[in-house]
Amino acid sequence: MRLALLIISSFLLVACISTSPSVMSPDPFLLSPQFNNSNALASEDRWWLEFSDPKLNQLIQQGLNNNYSLKASFARLAQSQAQWDKAGSAKKPSAQLSTQKSRQWQDGLNQVSSISDNWQLGLTASYELDFWGRIDDLDEQALQQFNSTKAATYIQTNTVVSQVTLAWYGWVKEAKQLALLHSQQQRIDEGLKVIRGRYLRGKVQSSDVWQQ
């Protein structure tokens, strides 16, 4: 009986395997372990890696991991994946295993008492013939809904990355411009010292000092 249960259980496990692709696991470089439902951007679409900027990569990772709207989108993507798997499972045969045990005790007056166990094992299988294409239509509908949700998640992810990138390089631009202004101010201060020295020696007028 143990061997029969093992064979039937193996059959049920094989019959229940889904063939539809699941949401891919994340890239460990991009996402932290707690944010583990995303691969909305394929490796060739991670354009920001071309900048070879570790600080930008860090900021993008932080932005994706802490964006709750994006996390909600990935949750909806996982839900859409589950609905697609459910719709596709109707194309496969379904099996149901049932077991039942009964125990009978007999107490004879002049005989030794006896206990007997009765086991019943049942296996039922069913398969729906899709003559009118209803199951295929539901599976296709679930697939298109999944693709739509995945595309929306892709767009939202790329939007977050773009905003972080623009903000980071905007800050880099302003920082470099500020450094340039400080450099110009130092040159002006040095020129002012020279003109003041010449003014004190009577070689230039006071207007030259004020102009500098």
KEVOTI-597938 format. One line per field, with one value per atom (N, C-alpha, C): residue in three letters; x, y, z. Coordinates in steps of 0.001 Angstrom, whole numbers. Atoms other than C-alpha are relative to their C-alpha. Example, Ala and Ser with C-alpha at 12.3 -4.5 7.8 and 13.67 -1.06 7.14 Angstrom:
code <- (ala,ala,ala,ser,ser,ser);
east <- (890,12300,900,-820,13670,-770);
north <- (-1190,-4500,1200,-1190,-1060,1090);
up <- (0,7800,0,-60,7140,730);
This chain:
code <- (met,met,met,arg,arg,arg,leu,leu,leu,ala,ala,ala,leu,leu,leu,leu,leu,leu,ile,ile,ile,ile,ile,ile,ser,ser,ser,ser,ser,ser,phe,phe,phe,leu,leu,leu,leu,leu,leu,val,val,val,ala,ala,ala,cys,cys,cys,ile,ile,ile,ser,ser,ser,thr,thr,thr,ser,ser,ser,pro,pro,pro,ser,ser,ser,val,val,val,met,met,met,ser,ser,ser,pro,pro,pro,asp,asp,asp,pro,pro,pro,phe,phe,phe,leu,leu,leu,leu,leu,leu,ser,ser,ser,pro,pro,pro,gln,gln,gln,phe,phe,phe,asn,asn,asn,asn,asn,asn,ser,ser,ser,asn,asn,asn,ala,ala,ala,leu,leu,leu,ala,ala,ala,ser,ser,ser,glu,glu,glu,asp,asp,asp,arg,arg,arg,trp,trp,trp,trp,trp,trp,leu,leu,leu,glu,glu,glu,phe,phe,phe,ser,ser,ser,asp,asp,asp,pro,pro,pro,lys,lys,lys,leu,leu,leu,asn,asn,asn,gln,gln,gln,leu,leu,leu,ile,ile,ile,gln,gln,gln,gln,gln,gln,gly,gly,gly,leu,leu,leu,asn,asn,asn,asn,asn,asn,asn,asn,asn,tyr,tyr,tyr,ser,ser,ser,leu,leu,leu,lys,lys,lys,ala,ala,ala,ser,ser,ser,phe,phe,phe,ala,ala,ala,arg,arg,arg,leu,leu,leu,ala,ala,ala,gln,gln,gln,ser,ser,ser,gln,gln,gln,ala,ala,ala,gln,gln,gln,trp,trp,trp,asp,asp,asp,lys,lys,lys,ala,ala,ala,gly,gly,gly,ser,ser,ser,ala,ala,ala,lys,lys,lys,lys,lys,lys,pro,pro,pro,ser,ser,ser,ala,ala,ala,gln,gln,gln,leu,leu,leu,ser,ser,ser,thr,thr,thr,gln,gln,gln,lys,lys,lys,ser,ser,ser,arg,arg,arg,gln,gln,gln,trp,trp,trp,gln,gln,gln,asp,asp,asp,gly,gly,gly,leu,leu,leu,asn,asn,asn,gln,gln,gln,val,val,val,ser,ser,ser,ser,ser,ser,ile,ile,ile,ser,ser,ser,asp,asp,asp,asn,asn,asn,trp,trp,trp,gln,gln,gln,leu,leu,leu,gly,gly,gly,leu,leu,leu,thr,thr,thr,ala,ala,ala,ser,ser,ser,tyr,tyr,tyr,glu,glu,glu,leu,leu,leu,asp,asp,asp,phe,phe,phe,trp,trp,trp,gly,gly,gly,arg,arg,arg,ile,ile,ile,asp,asp,asp,asp,asp,asp,leu,leu,leu,asp,asp,asp,glu,glu,glu,gln,gln,gln,ala,ala,ala,leu,leu,leu,gln,gln,gln,gln,gln,gln,phe,phe,phe,asn,asn,asn,ser,ser,ser,thr,thr,thr,lys,lys,lys,ala,ala,ala,ala,ala,ala,thr,thr,thr,tyr,tyr,tyr,ile,ile,ile,gln,gln,gln,thr,thr,thr,asn,asn,asn,thr,thr,thr,val,val,val,val,val,val,ser,ser,ser,gln,gln,gln,val,val,val,thr,thr,thr,leu,leu,leu,ala,ala,ala,trp,trp,trp,tyr,tyr,tyr,gly,gly,gly,trp,trp,trp,val,val,val,lys,lys,lys,glu,glu,glu,ala,ala,ala,lys,lys,lys,gln,gln,gln,leu,leu,leu,ala,ala,ala,leu,leu,leu,leu,leu,leu,his,his,his,ser,ser,ser,gln,gln,gln,gln,gln,gln,gln,gln,gln,arg,arg,arg,ile,ile,ile,asp,asp,asp,glu,glu,glu,gly,gly,gly,leu,leu,leu,lys,lys,lys,val,val,val,ile,ile,ile,arg,arg,arg,gly,gly,gly,arg,arg,arg,tyr,tyr,tyr,leu,leu,leu,arg,arg,arg,gly,gly,gly,lys,lys,lys,val,val,val,gln,gln,gln,ser,ser,ser,ser,ser,ser,asp,asp,asp,val,val,val,trp,trp,trp,gln,gln,gln,gln,gln,gln);
east <- (839,0,876,-901,2913,547,-514,4302,-1052,1073,917,-202,145,593,1141,-1144,4109,-133,159,3363,-1077,1106,64,391,-438,1627,949,-909,4367,-763,822,1730,-685,690,-141,975,-978,3025,369,-330,3886,-1164,1179,325,-264,306,240,1065,-1046,3403,-532,463,2637,1094,-967,4297,137,-98,3715,1187,-1194,6817,-361,238,7043,797,-732,8272,1456,-1412,12055,524,-616,14214,807,-661,15945,1493,-1443,19461,532,-467,21339,767,-691,23352,-978,957,20187,-909,1041,17780,454,-320,18072,-901,779,16743,-1463,1399,13569,-863,746,12595,186,-407,12498,-1017,972,9720,216,-189,11324,1098,-1021,13112,-582,705,11162,951,-980,14343,1000,-977,16404,1395,-1375,20182,381,-357,20447,-732,748,17921,503,-525,19917,1062,-866,21341,902,-799,22641,1345,-1268,25374,1097,-984,27062,773,-698,27991,1166,-1057,30214,146,33,29187,-509,449,29120,-989,912,27408,-1397,1307,24624,-654,554,24182,-551,448,23897,-1301,1204,21315,-1207,1101,19217,-483,383,19276,-806,712,18228,-1384,1297,15462,-993,905,14016,-440,318,14179,-947,789,12399,-1188,1148,9707,-1215,1131,6447,-998,884,4439,511,-595,6860,-161,225,6596,-1434,1394,2812,-178,83,3263,530,-541,5421,-949,989,2770,-1145,1042,149,511,-577,2521,-9,41,2819,-1431,1399,-980,-453,350,-1382,635,-668,1149,-793,767,-891,-1325,1254,-4107,239,-328,-2406,272,-256,-1138,-1306,1280,-4645,-803,734,-6186,616,-654,-3592,-126,113,-4065,-1243,1213,-7522,273,-335,-5784,559,-633,-4262,-1007,892,-5953,129,11,-6934,-243,118,-6634,-268,344,-7993,171,-275,-6814,-734,744,-8975,329,-246,-8281,-1001,960,-10578,384,-337,-9917,-1131,1029,-12415,544,-458,-11793,-1217,1107,-14078,531,-407,-13850,-1098,940,-15497,413,-241,-15837,-901,796,-16942,-27,135,-18179,999,-889,-16175,1224,-1112,-13640,852,-909,-10705,-480,416,-11560,921,-776,-10426,-290,105,-9794,438,-338,-9814,-62,-65,-8830,-301,351,-10304,439,-483,-8636,-665,544,-10180,800,-803,-8142,-673,674,-9709,763,-659,-8298,-941,872,-10409,758,-648,-9199,-1042,946,-10991,760,-601,-10202,-1121,1057,-12346,405,-234,-12550,-489,304,-12432,-465,519,-14668,-154,325,-15583,1115,-1136,-12225,-127,195,-13421,1267,-1187,-10348,1156,-1069,-7964,-205,286,-9716,314,-290,-9480,1507,-1449,-5816,651,-540,-5090,-295,361,-6958,906,-874,-4932,1434,-1348,-1707,143,-69,-2471,-77,72,-3396,1351,-1336,-58,1003,-920,1826,-241,325,-18,534,-501,827,1522,-1461,4433,534,-429,4737,-152,205,3281,1063,-1048,5743,1348,-1242,8585,91,6,7579,220,-134,7254,1424,-1375,10631,967,-881,12309,-179,247,10667,748,-726,12092,1497,-1431,15547,363,-275,15352,-4,72,14320,1208,-1186,17128,1242,-1163,19649,49,38,18508,312,-254,18545,1480,-1402,22030,919,-885,23660,-332,302,21800,789,-778,23454,1486,-1410,26841,294,-193,26411,75,5,25550,1249,-1194,28442,1232,-1142,30927,-82,145,29494,363,-361,29842,1509,-1461,33455,654,-539,34081,-138,193,32617,980,-993,34846,1383,-1298,37859,97,4,36863,123,-77,36405,1428,-1383,39919,899,-803,41403,-283,358,39479,639,-608,40704,1501,-1438,44292,268,-152,43862,-222,280,42415,1192,-1179,45459,1096,-1028,47736,-333,414,45732,98,-130,45616,1470,-1430,49371,464,-366,49764,-632,659,47252,784,-772,49279,1327,-1238,52345,-285,380,50391,36,-78,50456,-1386,1367,46637,-893,964,43592,-942,933,40962,-1124,1059,38442,391,-460,40601,-223,233,40310,-1479,1448,36526,-459,370,36260,361,-386,38174,-920);
north <- (-1208,0,1262,-1153,2369,250,-154,1703,609,-550,2427,1487,-1407,5703,831,-722,6705,216,-118,6010,1009,-923,7886,1429,-1346,10848,568,-454,11029,406,-340,11010,1345,-1258,13860,1176,-1081,15944,332,-242,15502,654,-533,16281,1450,-1347,19501,1024,-933,21029,945,-990,24261,249,-230,24896,1466,-1420,28651,612,-566,30748,896,-828,32436,1290,-1257,35923,-287,311,35872,585,-475,36287,1254,-1279,39631,-138,-107,40650,442,-385,40705,1314,-1281,43723,1153,-1098,45763,77,-7,44710,-743,660,43746,-1215,1234,40358,215,-187,41822,513,-513,43274,-999,1166,39951,-424,394,40047,736,-862,42139,-482,-17,41632,764,-748,44267,534,-486,45539,-1111,1001,43020,609,-485,43245,964,-893,44832,1328,-1246,47513,858,-781,48687,960,-917,51576,798,-823,53395,-651,659,50784,463,-493,52294,1205,-1140,55320,-421,508,53117,902,-913,55251,-767,771,53270,767,-789,56126,17,30,56252,-1361,1341,52484,-165,91,52757,769,-813,55542,-641,665,53641,-1200,1146,50523,440,-515,52540,518,-523,54262,-1099,1101,50989,-759,782,49250,725,-768,52070,701,-585,52964,-902,851,51644,-156,136,52357,-1076,1022,50207,-1384,1287,47447,-476,364,47541,-502,449,47186,-1426,1349,44103,-1009,880,42647,-282,208,43179,-902,868,41528,-1458,1363,38468,-541,414,38380,-361,290,38521,-1302,1263,35691,-1183,1075,33567,-249,159,34227,-683,668,33193,-1486,1405,29982,-747,632,29259,-255,173,29821,-1105,1028,27590,-1384,1317,24791,-753,674,24091,-847,805,22646,-1375,1241,19845,-882,903,16749,272,-141,16977,-1360,1280,14082,257,-129,13570,-1355,1229,10988,63,59,9920,-1303,1175,7533,-14,162,6164,-1222,1093,4021,-217,359,2182,-1125,1012,64,-667,782,-2693,-840,742,-4190,-982,1062,-7464,-575,537,-8707,-1210,1225,-12287,-431,432,-13817,-1096,1134,-17021,14,-72,-15865,1233,-1130,-13511,1191,-1201,-9935,219,-238,-8892,1401,-1321,-5619,-125,57,-5275,1405,-1284,-2283,-192,33,-1606,1306,-1159,723,62,-229,2248,1119,-951,4051,246,-344,5951,1069,-959,7880,347,-462,9961,1030,-932,11891,557,-637,14336,913,-871,16315,609,-702,18964,178,-165,18794,1388,-1390,22344,66,15,21961,1409,-1344,25660,1008,-898,27115,904,-859,28547,60,36,27419,742,-709,28658,1510,-1432,32043,589,-487,32388,40,14,31410,1143,-1099,33924,1338,-1237,36636,242,-135,35942,321,-276,35962,1465,-1396,39341,959,-819,40755,6,80,39526,855,-798,41090,1494,-1412,44379,486,-364,44418,54,14,43525,1233,-1195,46350,1253,-1158,48845,48,54,47681,395,-369,48016,1519,-1451,51598,726,-666,52529,-149,208,50995,901,-840,52801,1477,-1387,56061,355,-241,55757,124,-32,55001,1308,-1233,57975,1209,-1136,60383,48,35,59227,441,-345,59539,1501,-1438,63060,824,-732,64175,-84,164,62749,839,-747,64249,1484,-1411,67511,545,-413,67652,77,-15,66767,1264,-1206,69608,1245,-1179,72161,35,34,70997,445,-412,71407,1481,-1428,74808,844,-712,75899,3,58,74697,960,-927,76711,1441,-1358,79849,311,-209,79386,252,-198,79104,1385,-1348,82283,1059,-971,84071,86,-29,83091,787,-751,84444,1500,-1423,87729,592,-490,88033,219,-154,87481,1231,-1188,90106,1282,-1178,92533,357,-264,92161,677,-593,92960,1461,-1374,96074,911,-831,97318,368,-310,97008,1070,-1005,99008,1360,-1267,101591,672,-577,102034,586,-533,102630,1118,-1113,105222,-300,365,103292,-150,94,102879,914,-853,104913,-847,704,104059,-671,617,103307,-1401,1341,100346,-1004,885,98948,-386,283,99332,-878,828,97770,-1476,1377,94678,-585);
up <- (0,0,0,9,710,-1394,1355,-2736,-909,832,-4320,283,-344,-2410,-568,536,-3493,-1497,1448,-7163,-354,278,-7067,335,-360,-5266,-1045,1051,-7888,-1242,1160,-10619,181,-261,-8966,-81,63,-8601,-1427,1400,-12263,-720,673,-13344,366,-468,-11339,-400,389,-12804,-1063,970,-14655,-1016,1061,-18000,-359,328,-18122,722,-618,-17415,1168,-1171,-14063,-122,-15,-13257,348,-166,-13512,1292,-1232,-10446,-285,220,-9902,-201,106,-10723,1357,-1339,-7377,3,53,-8597,122,87,-9047,1206,-1017,-6299,1247,-1251,-2669,188,-143,-1415,360,-388,129,-1146,1155,-3260,-1126,774,-5066,-1036,1020,-7649,-1313,1152,-10312,-912,1040,-13532,-1172,1033,-15411,-1052,959,-17043,-285,380,-18959,39,-150,-18770,-1118,1095,-22226,77,-136,-21180,1157,-1116,-18161,-525,720,-20083,915,-893,-17028,357,-278,-16615,-950,960,-19680,540,-575,-17569,890,-891,-15366,1222,-1144,-12406,1221,-1176,-9122,871,-827,-7287,-617,663,-9892,178,-194,-9659,1413,-1386,-5887,217,-163,-6078,-682,700,-8639,791,-812,-6505,1218,-1166,-3479,-385,440,-5449,-320,337,-6753,1244,-1190,-3385,944,-960,-1547,-646,673,-4091,224,-375,-2621,-1142,1163,-5766,-938,846,-7692,614,-666,-5102,-207,249,-5507,-1428,1391,-9273,-151,66,-8795,663,-621,-6469,-969,1012,-9185,-1126,1023,-11654,453,-534,-9415,34,2,-9062,-1408,1388,-12834,-463,320,-13154,557,-619,-10728,-736,746,-12652,-1344,1260,-15882,220,-317,-14270,261,-307,-12998,-1269,1249,-16434,-854,793,-18069,585,-625,-15559,-456,475,-17017,-1233,1169,-20084,371,-437,-18023,718,-752,-16575,1492,-1451,-12940,633,-700,-10497,1471,-1413,-7011,669,-744,-4510,1325,-1258,-1567,721,-840,1298,1144,-1094,3979,824,-892,6978,993,-991,9161,876,-964,12266,648,-574,13552,1156,-1206,17000,379,-371,17938,1351,-1338,21502,197,-192,21766,1458,-1387,24991,341,-269,24712,-914,934,22138,301,-190,22084,-840,730,21080,-1196,1216,17611,-526,614,15843,-1451,1426,12064,-593,688,9936,-1478,1413,6525,-647,738,4047,-1360,1337,948,-670,759,-1687,-1333,1248,-4573,-770,868,-7521,-1142,1081,-9874,-825,922,-12905,-960,919,-15168,-951,1008,-18295,-829,720,-19943,-1464,1438,-23737,-427,352,-25051,-1460,1369,-28104,-566,485,-28341,266,-206,-27348,1204,-1166,-24035,854,-854,-22102,-666,711,-24781,39,-38,-24837,1372,-1343,-21055,263,-171,-21132,-770,796,-23910,653,-688,-22022,1205,-1163,-18871,-421,499,-20912,-417,432,-22493,1187,-1209,-19083,720,-605,-17736,-768,811,-20649,188,-217,-20124,1347,-1324,-16413,20,53,-17151,-731,730,-19702,865,-871,-17230,1093,-1015,-14576,-587,688,-17083,-159,209,-17891,1324,-1293,-14226,545,-455,-13393,-754,808,-16273,332,-383,-15203,1274,-1246,-11701,-259,320,-13108,-705,735,-15482,924,-916,-12736,928,-862,-10455,-781,814,-13296,-285,277,-14240,1250,-1240,-10607,384,-381,-10020,-883,879,-13089,-6,-220,-12527,1188,-1169,-9106,-355,414,-10661,-815,814,-13184,873,-871,-10497,882,-845,-8310,-786,825,-11183,-341,298,-12059,1219,-1220,-8447,209,-117,-8418,-985,991,-11600,461,-514,-10007,1126,-1057,-6958,-594,658,-9282,-612,573,-11106,1095,-1103,-7786,538,-473,-6717,-947,966,-9949,92,-133,-9508,1260,-1237,-5914,-176,246,-7047,-882,844,-9797,774,-811,-7261,882,-819,-5041,-826,871,-7980,-304,352,-8979,1213,-1199,-5375,243,-163,-5216,-972,997,-8409,343,-396,-7098,1106,-1097,-3940,-493,576,-6098,-988,851,-8118,-1479,1405,-11372,-653,542,-11789,818,-684,-10858,859,-904,-8253,-783,809,-11013,-445,387,-12067,1139,-1158,-8553,86,-91,-8514,-1178,1147,-11972,260,-304,-10830,1062);
